[in-house]
Amino acid sequence: MFVDIRPDTLNLDETKIGDAITQKTKAIVPVHYAGVSCEMDEIMAIAARNSLAVVEDAAQGVMSSYRGKMLGSIGDFGAYSFHETKNIISGEGGSLLVNREESLNDAEIIREKGTDRSQFLRGERDKYSWQDHGSSYLPGELIAAFLWGQMRRADEITSMRMEAWERYDELLGPLKASLDCQTPTIPAHVQHNAHMYYVILPRGVDRDSVLKYMREQKVGAIFHYVPLHSAPAGRRFGRQSGELENTDDLASRIVRLPLWCGISESQQCYVVDSLKAAINAD
């Protein structure tokens, strides 16, 4: 069941969750878009009132926090991604944070190919055997070492990305004021990780034309995601609660700017100049 997003943070609109809950609802899955937290206090309260689990999609939220709590550690479960497009990477892979003790054994069995091998390795079993469904989810040692090296420098990586994010925010200030562009909103009680910087184009500006112009200037700007409810699998497997007006509107106008560790000030200035020229040319 898909629920509309907030127009400020582009996150799940917590005020619309209640209307989407049915007798079949098992969990709430808040996605922390761009590494900016959803309103977790209200989401956790709704889940408690309705006896639902909360599974945080913190794929983009490594090193982000909400009221001092790291994203992924607030709900019953939290999922991180270490895909190559994320802040901390191993090419592919991710991790599941299990925040309720009664689910730890089940999670270990699923990870260990359906066996209780983890308990055996801890000396809690004299042998291990097949227990339930599972698969091979463990990374190889080289990939794990590559990831661990970045985890040890996660504060440094986040700091470098924040510097670039804040520079975009400063450079785009005049554009935001003059052309009615929307840039990321960060609530005061949220600490984000500078996963991405995006611009919501003014209504009436053709996003495809802007992206085409920027590509011609060798700028790797992208539009990001097709909303899940309108994707082929979303139409086949999902349903939506009410009209997803904010989702459809903002998804049609968003432009994600290139951001990586080490991007230079001159490169960011070039990106912003290209964006301004693209909007004015449309």
Summary of the structure (lengths in Angstrom):
residues: 282
radius of gyration: 20.9
end to end distance: 36.6
largest distance: 71.3
contacts: 837
relative contact order: 0.14
helix: 41%
strand: 15%
